[in-house]
Every structure is written in C-alpha cells, then in structure tokens.
Amino acid sequence: MTDKKDEPIIDLTEVVEEGPGPSGQPWVQSSPAPVPPPAPEKKVPEPPSVSPRKEPLRMEEELKGIPDSPLKKFILADEEGSGRVSPSPAKAQEFQPAPSPPPRIFPDPPRPAPTSRFTFPEVPKPSLEPPPAPSEPPRPAPEPAKQPVLNVEAELRAIREAMLSRVERWLSQEGVQVCERVAREIFPRVAEEIIRREIEKIKTEAEERE
C-alpha cells in the first residue's frame, strides 16, 4: 500500500503527446503558446525645469542695508509665505510666532452708587376753564328795629318800689322770725370778737405805760 502511494503520477497528456498515433503522428498537435503583446512603457514625468529666481535674492539684498523693523519683517514674511524666499533656519526661528499669552481677566469696574434723580417741579398747566365771575359784595344785614328810648329813672323807680313791697311782705309773714334766729346766732359771735379786740387793746396800752 505504501508503495502505491509513493509512485509518481504520470501525466496522461504527456503520454498522449509523446506517443505516436495510428498513422505515426501524434494524437494531439501541440500548438505554440501565444506570445503576450509587449506592455506599453511607462513614461516617467520629467521634473519641471526650475528657473533661477533672482527676485528673492534681490529683495534680500535690497533690505540688507535697512535696519530691522516691523515693516521689513512683514515683507520678508510675505516673501517666505509666497515661496519666493527660502527662509534660513535663523530667520525661521526669528519669525516663529510667540505663544499667545493667556487671556487676562480684568475685574469689573466698580459701579457708581445710584444717585437720586432730580425731579423738576411740575409747571402748572393753564386751565381752559373760564375765569370765575366776580362775587357780589355781601349785602348789609338789616338793622334791628330801634326800640323806643325808655325813661331810665322811671324804670329804676318802679323796680325799687317793687323790691320794697316784696321785702315788706316777706317781713310781715316770716321775715321777722328769720331775722330773730339770725340775730341770736350771729350777734353773740360778733359781740365776742369785738370785746376780745378791746381787751387786747387795753392790755397793750397798760404794758406801754409801765
């Protein structure tokens, strides 16, 4: 079994091609292999011819005698940006933009304290109402009717007579009793006061004499 596996497999096509046919010709005529057409040659594009640039050199030469200034730096930077001048490493380092500083935060300015607004006094608007009519002067009050002039003496005399008649009538009825009771109560007090003053007066006179 192992020998059969190890045997080489013979290609039948080779046998058929090599073996002669019935008429002494090969069974299958071998045709020549087709030749592929030649591949087109790839043309490598030639690099464009670089003409010598003289303008940048002229610009640099013209600016050599000028001291460094912002305008000179701006012109050289513009030339380098457009590709006309190949910046040197020293200049490239010189024109590198500086890092932008962090934004500074400024505190809000102090707001002024609110001040009281001045209010203008209102101007009185002219009224369209008609002016008030002049008031009439107050009418004088009617004078009271004049009473007839009475005789004062006659009136006083009549009053005196009336009072006397009343006193007499009062005395005749109960006035005597009232007067007697008042006299009994008042007269002793009055008499006692008068007697006491007289005694003190006599004593002072006696002391002065001694």
Summary of the structure (lengths in Angstrom):
residues: 210
radius of gyration: 81.4
end to end distance: 205.7
largest distance: 228.0
contacts: 255
relative contact order: 0.03
helix: 47%
strand: 1%
